[in-house]
Amino acid sequence: MVAVAHTFAARELDRLGRRFPRHAGLYHLLGEVEVVFGFWAMVLVLAMGSIRDVDRALNYVESRNYTEPLFVFVVMVVAASRPVLLTITRVVDATARALPVPTPIASAWLGLAAVPLLGSLITEPAAMTIAALMLAPKIFRQDIREAPKYLALGVLFVNVSIGGTLTAYAAPPVLMVAQTWQWDSAFMLVHFGWKAVIAVLINATVATFLLRKHLLKASAAPIDAGADARSRIPGLVMVVHLALLAGVVVFSHHPPVFLALFMMFLGYTQAYERHQSPLILKEALLVGFFLAGLVVLGGLQAWWLQPLVSSLAPLALFFGALGLTAVTDNAALTYLGSLIAGMSSESKYMLVAGAVAGGGLTVIANAPNPAGLALLKRGFADQSIGAGELLLGALGPTAVAAAAFLLL
């Protein structure tokens, strides 16, 4: 809970660095949301080593599964590479020009709706990375008021969280239970997917409508340096990047394989550096550090979460999962649920539905959220995102998602 409180106080800590410049570096470090859980995980391990013994602390750390932090780090870097981003951007721009609304509005709507739904194929972290980089120059700009940006951020986070439920492998909270409960992609599409599509479209449409004046005023600044630079990327380079991204996604649960593909990716980008933009290694490393810390801290939450989950009736379980997701990773929540023997089908549905519906409330609620925060925070005041403002921005989209899963 100390780490959760630190998350909400991170923005104020960053501001203290301006008041006390002598220690500005320390305040800025502690004010980085991506650092919070990794920092407290280190404190926890040091405390375990001091109070008990070093071997027990190391055994606990080594017993945790770090596949998700590693995968998110790799997929962020690959998905944000210039050839991949340019390919997706061209498709979105062509689609936006074909829609019967102004292109800036159509492009933003597709970024908030189509790309999150694409997460069911390319995984949620990849969808978050692509959507954030596409929307940054359109919505998340310093010259746009904070309130519309937090609304758009809330919509993006919620839509990515529920947009990955059309398949059984793309959303972390679904992945945690899919094999144990024998939920395949057909099951997900029938019971979750179509409801998620309706909620995603409603959220994106409302947000785009409220942002329409800002979108029309914003200049259509391209993501790359310019049209000439774009035209110089050979088709083969784009195909290789897309193939490597596909390989990383397909083998997302096998670290030796996707790390090997990542090494090939790094070598290829170095060989054809003239066709690349700087890789987002720093941002991806911070997100990986955040998620690794969450894995370490989350492993000690079963003592209170699992009895609470097992004691709730189905409807109460839905709202309990919705609320608990805000203070703990939704994948950890559903994983604990998968360990409960004899859960009814209704309770299983309610647990997962509540967990994914609440995935946009805080930065820790869903694994891809730290990626979005790292890529978009420069567009906000003080180049940081307030936890309270994010919560308020996500309440409306969360209500729409909850209604879709409960009432449809």
Phi, psi and omega in degrees: 000333177297319179295322177296315178298321178299322179301316181288335181265359187301319183296321179291324177296320178297321179292330178298333179298332178281330179282328182235076186299338181299325181244029184300322181298317180294315180297321180294320178298312180289342178272356176280115182302324182295341182272337193305302187289327175295320179298311182288334174294320177296318177300317180299313182295319177297320178294318178298319179294326181282317184283317180259259175206159186297320182298319180294321178295315179294321179298321178295314181300317182286346179277348182279154181262116184255021180300315184296311177302319179295316180296315181298319177301311183293312186291330176298312183295316183291314182294332181272000179294150188301316179298320179293312182296321179295321179298311180295320181296319179297319179296315180296316180297318179296319178294319181297321180292336181276346181277150185278041176222163178307139186303317179300322179290316179297320180295317178295320179298318178295323178295328180271343184244300187292317183294316174302322177291329175298338178301337177292342177258315186260006183082153183296317179300321178294318178297319179298316180299311182295314181297318181297315181290327177288321186275340184307310181284349182265319187240314189269075184235152181295336183272006176252141183301155185293318185303311178298326180292320178291326174298312179297322178295317177299317178297315180300312182296315180294315182296323177293320181297316181269340182289346179268007186268009176281344177230172185264003186237352191268327182263123182307316180294332176284318181302326182294336184244347190302313183288317182297318183265002179059048175262112176264181184294328177296318177299315182297319181296319183288319187265334183236316194303308184293328176292320178297320179300315180298314181295318179300315181295319179296310181301313182295321181294315179297313181297317181294321178298316180290336181263002191302320181294319179293322181292322180288330179280330184293140177287147181276067182287127181287158180286323181269179184294329180169174184296323180297317179295323180298316186291346182273357178278114181295152179299325181297322178297318180294320180296317180298317179297316180294323178295319177294320176297316178299319178296318178299318181293314182299321182255034185295342180257012182231086185307319180301325182284309184289336174288324176295318176297324179294321177296321176296321178298314180298318178295320181292318179294328177290321181292328181239052185299332183293343180260011186244155164260164179304132180289147184273055183295318181297311181299317181293323178296319178298318179295317177299320177298317178302310184291325176296319175298321178296323178296316181294311182290323183294335181294345182254013182261356185297331186298332179247331182287315185294315176298324180294314180298317184289342184268353187266143172289161186309309182294317177296327179295321178300308182289329175296316178295321179302316181283318182294330179301331181293336183244000175210152181301132184294333177292322176296323181294312181290328177299315178297324177295326181292343179274351182277122181280142173079017177293139178286161178300322180295318180294321178300314179298313183296322180297310182291319180299316178294322181294318181282327179295326180270010186289356180250003187289325180220170181289337182266358187289329184217139187306321180288344185301317178301329177295314178298318180298314182298326184273340187248348188296336180294340180275359182254165178301139182062012181053040177212157183248124180282134181295320179294318179294322176297317179302315180294319180294333183268350185299313181297306177302324178295319178298320178296315179296317179297318179296320180297316182285332182272322191258338183272000000 
